[in-house]
Amino acid sequence: MRKLENSELERKSITAFKESKKTPLILVLDDIRSLHNIGSVFRTADAFLIEKIYLCGITATPPNKEIHKTALGATETVVWEHQKNVLEVIENLKKENVTTLAIEQVESAVFLQDFKVEKDKKYALVFGNEVYGVSQEAVALCDGSIEIPQLGTKHSLNISVSAGIVVWDLFSKMNWPQ
């Protein structure tokens, strides 16, 4: 076994990325404090051709040196938009027939491994603040909630880790690329 060189990975150019068919997932980041978490989510979004990221509330926006450290250029490929109010973003996505899902521990949440992806549906995944999670108001507005089961003493994962886990799971259930 030999580790591949970067030149062997056949990565897309920025232009090719922008022209590629996107995975029907939208990420909504609400009140994320850590610039490294934001950058990491951008990098995950780039890896899986995510359609768009909404940066809401106090979530910082590119260009930003600290975001760039972990995004490694993904802020140049992934479409993003800043909106002050996450509730308005969720409402507008729902008007566009996007299924909105809070990634949070709530009553009646579906465990990630049990979540069934419906073909030809677009999903928006709402991730909340590192300390407080997704706000109750946003949870109440969403169409549903997904919970990542956890067995240890902690009851939460880092937001960038949660995003990576959920995006990969839904991406694989969508059998992307089709």
N, CA, C and O of each residue as an XYZ file, in Angstrom:
712
protein
N       0.849     -1.170      0.000
C       0.000      0.000      0.000
C       0.895      1.235      0.000
O       1.909      1.296      0.695
N       0.481      2.227     -0.813
C       1.238      3.464     -0.943
C       0.292      4.650     -0.828
O      -0.762      4.684     -1.463
N       0.679      5.612     -0.017
C      -0.103      6.836      0.123
C      -0.073      7.590     -1.200
O       0.980      7.719     -1.823
N      -1.248      8.094     -1.632
C      -1.328      8.838     -2.884
C      -0.782     10.253     -2.721
O      -0.934     10.876     -1.671
N      -0.161     10.734     -3.753
C       0.298     12.125     -3.804
C      -0.901     13.011     -4.133
O      -1.866     12.551     -4.743
N      -0.843     14.275     -3.732
C      -1.924     15.207     -4.039
C      -2.225     15.260     -5.532
O      -3.386     15.371     -5.927
N      -1.198     15.183     -6.357
C      -1.384     15.248     -7.811
C      -2.159     14.047     -8.352
O      -2.677     14.104     -9.467
N      -2.245     12.970     -7.586
C      -2.964     11.773     -8.017
C      -4.435     11.765     -7.593
O      -5.179     10.862     -7.975
N      -4.854     12.737     -6.826
C      -6.195     12.716     -6.255
C      -7.288     13.231     -7.192
O      -8.472     13.074     -6.898
N      -6.913     13.834     -8.295
C      -7.867     14.322     -9.300
C      -8.955     15.195     -8.682
O     -10.146     14.966     -8.895
N      -8.540     16.175     -7.930
C      -9.476     17.097     -7.295
C     -10.050     18.059     -8.317
O      -9.406     18.381     -9.315
N     -11.267     18.515     -8.060
C     -11.933     19.472     -8.949
C     -11.282     20.845     -8.824
O     -10.784     21.220     -7.763
N     -11.298     21.572     -9.912
C     -10.919     22.982     -9.855
C     -12.102     23.743     -9.244
O     -13.201     23.203     -9.118
N     -11.863     24.984     -8.873
C     -12.953     25.804     -8.325
C     -14.079     25.918     -9.346
O     -15.253     25.812     -8.990
N     -13.736     26.129    -10.589
C     -14.749     26.232    -11.651
C     -15.523     24.939    -11.795
O     -16.751     24.964    -11.879
N     -14.832     23.809    -11.826
C     -15.507     22.511    -11.943
C     -16.405     22.253    -10.744
O     -17.501     21.713    -10.893
N     -15.951     22.634     -9.561
C     -16.764     22.480     -8.355
C     -18.059     23.270     -8.495
O     -19.143     22.744     -8.243
N     -17.947     24.523     -8.895
C     -19.123     25.384     -8.993
C     -20.104     24.880    -10.046
O     -21.309     25.099     -9.926
N     -19.595     24.204    -11.079
C     -20.459     23.677    -12.149
C     -21.012     22.289    -11.836
O     -21.903     21.815    -12.541
N     -20.512     21.639    -10.814
C     -20.937     20.278    -10.467
C     -22.351     20.241     -9.899
O     -22.805     21.195     -9.267
N     -23.037     19.125    -10.133
C     -24.324     18.886     -9.498
C     -24.081     18.763     -7.996
O     -23.176     18.051     -7.560
N     -24.885     19.453     -7.223
C     -24.676     19.496     -5.770
C     -25.534     18.457     -5.049
O     -26.598     18.062     -5.526
N     -25.050     18.036     -3.911
C     -25.801     17.183     -3.003
C     -26.958     18.025     -2.453
O     -26.737     19.163     -2.038
N     -28.178     17.494     -2.439
C     -29.325     18.300     -2.006
C     -29.393     18.487     -0.486
O     -30.380     18.136      0.160
N     -28.323     19.044      0.056
C     -28.231     19.366      1.475
C     -27.821     20.825      1.636
O     -26.951     21.329      0.926
N     -28.467     21.483      2.582
C     -28.131     22.852      2.952
C     -27.788     22.819      4.435
O     -28.478     22.171      5.221
N     -26.730     23.513      4.814
C     -26.329     23.571      6.216
C     -26.654     24.958      6.770
O     -26.348     25.975      6.148
N     -27.270     24.979      7.932
C     -27.616     26.229      8.599
C     -26.858     26.250      9.919
O     -27.091     25.412     10.789
N     -25.953     27.205     10.065
C     -25.157     27.349     11.285
C     -25.670     28.564     12.043
O     -25.619     29.684     11.535
N     -26.166     28.342     13.262
C     -26.736     29.439     14.029
C     -25.913     29.730     15.276
O     -25.725     28.867     16.133
N     -25.437     30.943     15.356
C     -24.696     31.438     16.523
C     -23.483     30.572     16.870
O     -23.253     30.261     18.038
N     -22.725     30.193     15.872
C     -21.504     29.404     16.091
C     -20.395     30.381     16.471
O     -20.112     31.328     15.737
N     -19.775     30.144     17.618
C     -18.747     31.053     18.136
C     -17.364     30.765     17.579
O     -16.597     31.690     17.312
N     -17.038     29.498     17.402
C     -15.684     29.111     17.025
C     -15.445     29.262     15.527
O     -16.137     28.662     14.704
N     -14.459     30.072     15.200
C     -14.093     30.265     13.795
C     -13.538     28.971     13.197
O     -13.690     28.714     12.003
N     -12.903     28.172     14.029
C     -12.373     26.889     13.544
C     -13.515     25.928     13.217
O     -13.424     25.179     12.243
N     -14.575     25.935     14.003
C     -15.743     25.112     13.686
C     -16.364     25.532     12.362
O     -16.733     24.686     11.547
N     -16.476     26.822     12.150
C     -17.054     27.338     10.906
C     -16.207     26.882      9.721
O     -16.741     26.382      8.731
N     -14.902     27.052      9.817
C     -14.005     26.634      8.741
C     -14.085     25.140      8.476
O     -14.075     24.710      7.323
N     -14.164     24.358      9.523
C     -14.254     22.909      9.385
C     -15.546     22.500      8.679
O     -15.537     21.589      7.851
N     -16.647     23.163      8.998
C     -17.909     22.861      8.325
C     -17.813     23.224      6.844
O     -18.332     22.498      5.996
N     -17.161     24.328      6.526
C     -16.953     24.679      5.113
C     -16.184     23.564      4.391
O     -16.521     23.192      3.267
N     -15.171     23.052      5.040
C     -14.352     21.998      4.428
C     -15.165     20.720      4.207
O     -15.032     20.076      3.167
N     -15.996     20.355      5.168
C     -16.893     19.211      5.008
C     -17.873     19.466      3.868
O     -18.124     18.578      3.053
N     -18.424     20.666      3.808
C     -19.367     21.018      2.746
C     -18.712     20.915      1.368
O     -19.345     20.471      0.411
N     -17.474     21.315      1.268
C     -16.739     21.190      0.007
C     -16.546     19.718     -0.352
O     -16.747     19.322     -1.500
N     -16.156     18.909      0.635
C     -15.870     17.488      0.380
C     -17.072     16.749     -0.181
O     -16.913     15.824     -0.978
N     -18.278     17.144      0.225
C     -19.484     16.412     -0.182
C     -20.393     17.216     -1.108
O     -21.576     16.905     -1.242
N     -19.839     18.253     -1.750
C     -20.570     19.064     -2.729
C     -21.908     19.576     -2.195
O     -22.934     19.491     -2.869
N     -21.877     20.102     -0.989
C     -23.088     20.625     -0.360
C     -23.554     21.874     -1.105
O     -22.750     22.698     -1.542
N     -24.865     21.989     -1.237
C     -25.459     23.068     -2.023
C     -25.157     24.460     -1.476
O     -24.793     25.361     -2.232
N     -25.308     24.639     -0.150
C     -25.163     25.987      0.403
C     -25.017     25.917      1.914
O     -25.461     24.964      2.555
N     -24.385     26.944      2.471
C     -24.320     27.127      3.923
C     -24.922     28.492      4.248
O     -24.586     29.502      3.630
N     -25.824     28.496      5.236
C     -26.316     29.752      5.803
C     -25.587     29.982      7.115
O     -25.555     29.103      7.976
N     -25.007     31.149      7.267
C     -24.318     31.557      8.487
C     -25.229     32.566      9.178
O     -25.442     33.666      8.667
N     -25.768     32.193     10.342
C     -26.789     33.010     10.988
C     -26.320     33.565     12.328
O     -25.428     33.018     12.977
N     -26.952     34.667     12.719
C     -26.684     35.265     14.021
C     -25.251     35.740     14.134
O     -24.753     36.458     13.268
N     -24.584     35.328     15.220
C     -23.214     35.781     15.482
C     -22.163     34.977     14.712
O     -20.970     35.255     14.825
N     -22.592     33.994     13.938
C     -21.644     33.176     13.180
C     -20.829     34.081     12.260
O     -21.389     34.834     11.463
N     -19.518     34.004     12.375
C     -18.625     34.845     11.558
C     -18.676     34.409     10.099
O     -19.088     33.293      9.783
N     -18.255     35.304      9.224
C     -18.275     35.041      7.783
C     -16.893     35.220      7.174
O     -16.057     35.952      7.703
N     -16.664     34.541      6.057
C     -15.435     34.789      5.294
C     -15.496     36.192      4.697
O     -16.588     36.750      4.586
N     -14.386     36.772      4.316
C     -13.035     36.276      4.537
C     -12.610     36.506      5.989
O     -12.874     37.553      6.580
N     -11.962     35.516      6.524
C     -11.508     35.580      7.903
C     -10.319     34.637      8.041
O     -10.408     33.461      7.690
N      -9.222     35.151      8.547
C      -7.986     34.377      8.667
C      -8.182     33.088      9.473
O      -7.666     32.036      9.093
N      -8.921     33.165     10.578
C      -9.118     31.989     11.437
C     -10.027     30.953     10.773
O      -9.796     29.752     10.914
N     -11.053     31.399     10.055
C     -11.901     30.462      9.300
C     -11.065     29.783      8.226
O     -11.167     28.573      8.020
N     -10.243     30.562      7.547
C      -9.413     30.034      6.459
C      -8.461     28.929      6.923
O      -8.164     28.006      6.165
N      -7.982     29.024      8.175
C      -7.043     28.010      8.694
C      -7.595     26.607      8.591
O      -6.854     25.674      8.282
N      -8.884     26.438      8.845
C      -9.475     25.099      8.775
C     -10.236     24.869      7.473
O     -10.365     23.726      7.037
N     -10.737     25.917      6.851
C     -11.478     25.762      5.592
C     -10.546     25.430      4.429
O     -10.947     24.752      3.483
N      -9.317     25.901      4.498
C      -8.318     25.644      3.449
C      -8.835     25.901      2.036
O      -8.621     25.096      1.130
N      -9.519     27.036      1.859
C      -9.986     27.427      0.532
C     -11.425     27.050      0.231
O     -11.953     27.459     -0.803
N     -12.085     26.279      1.104
C     -13.463     25.862      0.854
C     -14.438     27.038      0.850
O     -15.535     26.926      0.302
N     -14.056     28.159      1.450
C     -14.928     29.333      1.411
C     -14.999     29.924      0.004
O     -15.878     30.733     -0.294
N     -14.071     29.514     -0.856
C     -14.074     29.971     -2.249
C     -14.942     29.085     -3.134
O     -15.321     29.493     -4.232
N     -15.263     27.875     -2.671
C     -16.027     26.939     -3.506
C     -17.483     26.812     -3.060
O     -18.385     26.795     -3.897
N     -17.714     26.726     -1.777
C     -19.061     26.494     -1.262
C     -19.834     27.812     -1.237
O     -19.338     28.829     -0.752
N     -21.053     27.777     -1.765
C     -21.923     28.950     -1.736
C     -22.375     29.172     -0.298
O     -22.791     28.233      0.382
N     -22.292     30.408      0.157
C     -22.718     30.728      1.507
C     -23.403     32.083      1.531
O     -23.237     32.909      0.634
N     -24.175     32.281      2.585
C     -24.900     33.541      2.750
C     -25.049     33.805      4.240
O     -25.295     32.881      5.017
N     -24.902     35.057      4.638
C     -25.139     35.410      6.035
C     -26.536     35.987      6.175
O     -26.952     36.847      5.400
N     -27.248     35.499      7.174
C     -28.562     36.022      7.531
C     -28.584     36.213      9.044
O     -28.108     35.353      9.785
N     -29.119     37.299      9.491
C     -29.147     37.587     10.924
C     -30.064     36.630     11.685
O     -29.714     36.159     12.767
N     -31.231     36.346     11.122
C     -32.258     35.631     11.857
C     -32.447     34.208     11.332
O     -32.918     34.017     10.211
N     -32.083     33.218     12.133
C     -32.200     31.817     11.723
C     -33.656     31.417     11.500
O     -33.940     30.576     10.646
N     -34.575     32.002     12.249
C     -35.990     31.653     12.093
C     -36.501     32.042     10.708
O     -37.277     31.305     10.099
N     -36.067     33.192     10.216
C     -36.449     33.609      8.861
C     -35.853     32.668      7.818
O     -36.510     32.350      6.827
N     -34.628     32.225      8.030
C     -33.992     31.275      7.101
C     -34.802     29.980      7.053
O     -35.103     29.470      5.974
N     -35.152     29.453      8.225
C     -35.922     28.209      8.279
C     -37.281     28.394      7.601
O     -37.700     27.544      6.816
N     -37.961     29.483      7.895
C     -39.259     29.750      7.268
C     -39.140     29.820      5.749
O     -39.958     29.243      5.033
N     -38.126     30.525      5.259
C     -37.942     30.652      3.808
C     -37.600     29.315      3.160
O     -38.081     29.022      2.065
N     -36.783     28.504      3.814
C     -36.462     27.185      3.273
C     -37.709     26.312      3.197
O     -37.911     25.599      2.214
N     -38.532     26.366      4.216
C     -39.769     25.588      4.216
C     -40.691     26.022      3.079
O     -41.350     25.185      2.462
N     -40.742     27.331      2.798
C     -41.552     27.839      1.672
C     -41.044     27.293      0.338
O     -41.800     27.185     -0.627
N     -39.750     26.949      0.295
C     -39.144     26.389     -0.919
C     -39.220     24.859     -0.935
O     -38.545     24.211     -1.735
N     -40.040     24.287     -0.055
C     -40.213     22.828      0.055
C     -38.952     22.096      0.491
O     -38.755     20.933      0.139
N     -38.106     22.762      1.246
C     -36.917     22.128      1.811
C     -37.319     21.594      3.185
O     -37.899     22.326      3.987
N     -37.017     20.336      3.460
C     -37.299     19.743      4.767
C     -36.228     20.198      5.742
O     -35.040     19.965      5.520
N     -36.645     20.847      6.821
C     -35.712     21.405      7.799
C     -35.599     20.473      9.002
O     -36.604     20.047      9.571
N     -34.368     20.168      9.376
C     -34.102     19.229     10.463
C     -33.114     19.828     11.459
O     -31.987     20.169     11.100
N     -33.540     19.952     12.694
C     -32.633     20.383     13.756
C     -31.756     19.190     14.131
O     -32.263     18.083     14.316
N     -30.472     19.402     14.243
C     -29.566     18.366     14.725
C     -29.413     18.636     16.211
O     -28.583     19.435     16.643
N     -30.252     17.935     16.983
C     -30.388     18.280     18.395
C     -31.042     17.134     19.146
O     -31.700     16.280     18.552
N     -30.858     17.124     20.438
C     -31.491     16.144     21.319
C     -32.812     16.737     21.792
O     -32.845     17.617     22.652
N     -33.898     16.237     21.212
C     -35.230     16.734     21.542
C     -36.201     15.562     21.648
O     -35.916     14.456     21.188
N     -37.344     15.823     22.257
C     -38.394     14.811     22.283
C     -38.737     14.420     20.852
O     -38.807     15.279     19.972
N     -38.943     13.179     20.623
C     -39.330     12.607     19.323
C     -38.258     12.747     18.237
O     -38.564     12.604     17.053
N     -37.031     13.018     18.613
C     -35.946     13.046     17.618
C     -35.772     11.638     17.055
O     -35.999     10.643     17.743
N     -35.368     11.578     15.796
C     -35.053     10.300     15.151
C     -33.551     10.096     15.275
O     -32.767     10.985     14.943
N     -33.150      8.914     15.755
C     -31.720      8.625     15.787
C     -31.185      8.591     14.364
O     -31.851      8.095     13.455
N     -29.999      9.111     14.174
C     -29.402      9.244     12.856
C     -29.449      7.943     12.064
O     -29.800      7.952     10.884
N     -29.103      6.832     12.693
C     -29.077      5.567     11.962
C     -30.470      5.120     11.520
O     -30.587      4.284     10.624
N     -31.526      5.659     12.129
C     -32.898      5.301     11.773
C     -33.540      6.281     10.799
O     -34.634      6.022     10.296
N     -32.881      7.398     10.527
C     -33.445      8.412      9.632
C     -33.449      7.895      8.200
O     -32.422      7.455      7.685
N     -34.599      7.952      7.573
C     -34.762      7.505      6.189
C     -34.774      8.707      5.259
O     -35.601      9.608      5.403
N     -33.855      8.715      4.310
C     -33.792      9.785      3.320
C     -34.818      9.499      2.239
O     -34.904      8.379      1.734
N     -35.593     10.512      1.886
C     -36.543     10.379      0.792
C     -35.898     10.914     -0.481
O     -35.354     12.018     -0.507
N     -35.971     10.107     -1.528
C     -35.395     10.517     -2.816
C     -36.096     11.776     -3.315
O     -37.271     11.999     -3.025
N     -35.381     12.576     -4.052
C     -35.901     13.807     -4.646
C     -36.345     14.840     -3.610
O     -37.135     15.730     -3.923
N     -35.850     14.730     -2.397
C     -36.129     15.714     -1.364
C     -34.847     16.454     -1.033
O     -33.758     15.882     -1.061
N     -34.988     17.721     -0.724
C     -33.849     18.521     -0.284
C     -33.990     18.754      1.211
O     -35.084     19.011      1.713
N     -32.860     18.660      1.918
C     -32.853     18.799      3.374
C     -31.961     19.958      3.800
O     -30.905     20.203      3.216
N     -32.413     20.666      4.836
C     -31.583     21.674      5.485
C     -31.328     21.179      6.905
O     -32.262     20.847      7.635
N     -30.062     21.133      7.283
C     -29.647     20.667      8.603
C     -29.265     21.872      9.443
O     -28.374     22.636      9.072
N     -29.937     22.044     10.576
C     -29.724     23.208     11.426
C     -28.853     22.808     12.613
O     -29.217     21.942     13.408
N     -27.702     23.456     12.713
C     -26.751     23.229     13.802
C     -26.693     24.484     14.662
O     -26.687     25.598     14.139
N     -26.649     24.304     15.986
C     -26.695     25.444     16.892
C     -25.400     25.702     17.621
O     -24.382     25.045     17.405
N     -25.480     26.672     18.481
C     -24.376     27.165     19.293
C     -23.687     26.044     20.066
O     -24.325     25.085     20.501
N     -22.370     26.184     20.229
C     -21.553     25.169     20.908
C     -21.994     24.878     22.337
O     -21.820     23.757     22.813
N     -22.554     25.849     23.023
C     -22.967     25.652     24.412
C     -24.467     25.367     24.510
O     -24.878     24.458     25.232
N     -25.273     26.126     23.800
C     -26.718     26.063     23.960
C     -27.435     25.221     22.904
O     -28.623     24.934     23.050
N     -26.734     24.824     21.850
C     -27.362     24.021     20.802
C     -28.310     24.835     19.945
O     -28.218     26.061     19.877
N     -29.229     24.129     19.290
C     -30.236     24.775     18.451
C     -31.287     25.376     19.392
O     -31.762     24.704     20.308
N     -31.640     26.623     19.165
C     -32.608     27.295     20.052
C     -33.959     26.588     20.009
O     -34.317     25.971     19.005
N     -34.696     26.683     21.094
C     -36.030     26.079     21.165
C     -36.932     26.621     20.057
O     -37.715     25.873     19.471
N     -36.825     27.908     19.771
C     -37.649     28.517     18.722
C     -37.338     27.896     17.362
O     -38.250     27.630     16.578
N     -36.065     27.664     17.079
C     -35.680     27.045     15.806
C     -36.115     25.585     15.758
O     -36.603     25.114     14.730
N     -35.940     24.867     16.869
C     -36.375     23.463     16.939
C     -37.865     23.373     16.635
O     -38.291     22.532     15.843
N     -38.663     24.244     17.269
C     -40.113     24.225     17.094
C     -40.522     24.510     15.653
O     -41.552     24.021     15.190
N     -39.728     25.288     14.953
C     -40.039     25.656     13.572
C     -39.629     24.579     12.564
O     -40.185     24.512     11.468
N     -38.675     23.751     12.926
C     -38.179     22.722     12.009
C     -39.216     21.623     11.794
O     -40.111     21.421     12.615
N     -39.075     20.916     10.669
C     -39.971     19.809     10.333
C     -39.695     18.576     11.180
O     -40.568     17.723     11.336
N     -38.499     18.476     11.724
C     -38.141     17.322     12.531
C     -36.778     17.520     13.145
O     -36.172     18.585     13.027
N     -36.299     16.475     13.806
C     -35.004     16.546     14.459
C     -34.290     15.209     14.350
O     -34.905     14.146     14.426
N     -32.987     15.287     14.169
C     -32.128     14.107     14.140
C     -31.197     14.189     15.339
O     -30.648     15.247     15.649
N     -31.028     13.050     16.011
C     -30.112     12.970     17.139
C     -29.020     11.956     16.830
O     -29.298     10.866     16.331
N     -27.790     12.315     17.126
C     -26.668     11.387     17.022
C     -26.585     10.648     18.352
O     -26.322     11.271     19.380
N     -26.804      9.324     18.357
C     -26.745      8.603     19.627
C     -25.341      8.661     20.226
O     -24.341      8.573     19.513
N     -25.286      8.808     21.539
C     -24.007      8.889     22.237
C     -24.076      8.033     23.495
O     -25.094      8.014     24.187
N     -23.004      7.334     23.783
C     -23.013      6.364     24.877
C     -22.135      6.747     26.058
O     -22.188      6.092     27.099
N     -21.337      7.782     25.920
C     -20.392      8.146     26.976
C     -20.978      9.070     28.016
O     -22.196      9.169     28.167
N     -20.095      9.747     28.736
C     -20.520     10.642     29.812
C     -20.900     12.029     29.304
O     -21.616     12.761     29.987
N     -20.434     12.395     28.126
C     -20.767     13.700     27.550
C     -22.057     13.568     26.757
O     -22.377     12.490     26.255
N     -22.785     14.647     26.647
C     -24.068     14.607     25.962
C     -24.078     15.456     24.696
O     -25.137     15.815     24.181
N     -22.885     15.770     24.204
C     -22.837     16.539     22.972
C     -21.500     16.300     22.282
O     -20.518     15.871     22.887
N     -21.510     16.597     20.996
C     -20.290     16.539     20.185
C     -19.977     17.949     19.702
O     -20.855     18.811     19.659
N     -18.734     18.172     19.346
C     -18.350     19.436     18.729
C     -19.198     19.622     17.474
O     -19.486     18.651     16.774
N     -19.596     20.849     17.186
C     -20.480     21.114     16.044
C     -19.848     20.675     14.724
O     -20.551     20.169     13.849
N     -18.559     20.855     14.567
C     -17.938     20.436     13.306
C     -17.909     18.914     13.178
O     -18.019     18.381     12.074
N     -17.762     18.218     14.294
C     -17.818     16.759     14.289
C     -19.237     16.304     13.974
O     -19.434     15.410     13.151
N     -20.223     16.910     14.621
C     -21.621     16.577     14.353
C     -21.968     16.787     12.886
O     -22.622     15.947     12.268
N     -21.529     17.910     12.335
C     -21.804     18.190     10.921
C     -21.181     17.116     10.029
O     -21.824     16.638      9.094
N     -19.949     16.741     10.309
C     -19.289     15.714      9.513
C     -20.016     14.382      9.571
O     -20.186     13.722      8.546
N     -20.444     13.984     10.755
C     -21.140     12.715     10.927
C     -22.473     12.718     10.186
O     -22.773     11.789      9.436
N     -23.269     13.759     10.394
C     -24.609     13.806      9.793
C     -24.520     13.968      8.278
O     -25.249     13.302      7.543
N     -23.646     14.833      7.811
C     -23.507     15.020      6.361
C     -23.070     13.716      5.700
O     -23.638     13.322      4.682
N     -22.082     13.051      6.258
C     -21.632     11.784      5.675
C     -22.771     10.765      5.657
O     -22.969     10.081      4.653
N     -23.513     10.657      6.746
C     -24.584      9.672      6.819
C     -25.662      9.942      5.768
O     -26.068      9.027      5.052
N     -26.125     11.183      5.669
C     -27.154     11.494      4.687
C     -26.614     11.377      3.266
O     -27.308     10.889      2.374
N     -25.398     11.817      3.059
C     -24.741     11.687      1.752
C     -24.709     10.216      1.324
O     -25.045      9.898      0.184
N     -24.313      9.333      2.219
C     -24.224      7.923      1.867
C     -25.609      7.316      1.652
O     -25.772      6.463      0.780
N     -26.602      7.734      2.423
C     -27.971      7.234      2.236
C     -28.572      7.711      0.929
O     -29.454      7.056      0.375
N     -28.106      8.840      0.434
C     -28.580      9.353     -0.848
C     -27.906      8.644     -2.023
O     -28.233      8.889     -3.184
N     -26.964      7.767     -1.701
C     -26.188      7.068     -2.745
C     -25.541      8.049     -3.710
O     -25.530      7.847     -4.925
N     -25.006      9.109     -3.135
C     -24.381     10.163     -3.946
C     -22.976      9.749     -4.311
O     -22.323      9.160     -3.450
N     -22.446      9.986     -5.469
C     -23.175     10.536     -6.611
C     -24.088      9.481     -7.237
O     -23.825      8.281     -7.167
N     -25.157      9.965     -7.845
C     -26.142      9.047     -8.421
C     -25.761      8.628     -9.811
O     -26.483      7.856    -10.442
